[in-house]
Amino acid sequence: HGHVDAAFLAGLACYNGEGVERNYAEAAEWFTKAAEKGHRGAQNSLGRCYSEGQGVPKSHKQALRWYQAGANRGEPDAQSNLGVVLMRGLGTHKDPEAALQWFRRAAEAGHKLAQQAVVKAEAQSMEAGNEKKEQEVKGQGREEKDAPTTEPEMRPLSDEM
């Protein structure tokens, strides 16, 4: 397990330019080595590389793949990033319900941006519900608008493992 952690840390050093010159391609190589061995932080970081096209060709499908891998292993950053991807429909169809579930999992682990996303989504859901009730009371037969969605920014790479 130590080699996997070392590969992840080497990737972070290359990505952030800490002690070495910033090199996204080399960072992605290190993240790939650790991610393929199941390192959840590396899986999230590799997803970020694919999402941004940093060191690898930009690919929302590959970003989705690696965010899912990290999220399924309990990485809060990956869970939050997966929520963003699902909310926006990047590399997949939009799925606000699944996005909110992933935001909730990350929020329960203390992820601040995910906590904000949950609060915002729940407030918007309540507003949409109140608007619908008001329309029903007024007897207006207009079609229901899609509930607004929250789109938090992806969290920067974490130094946590």
GIMOUR-V260998 format. One line per field, one symbol per residue. psi: psi as a letter, one per 30 degrees, with the letter a starting at -180 (. if undefined). A space follows every 10 residues. Layout:
psi=???
This chain:
psi=feeeeeeeee eeeeefhjfl kkjeeeeeee eeeeefggje eeeeeeeeee efhjflkkje eeeeeeeeee efggjeeeee eeeeeeefhj gllkieeeee eeeeeeefgg jeeeeeeeee eeeeeeeeee eeeeeeefgk glkklkkllk illkklkkfl .
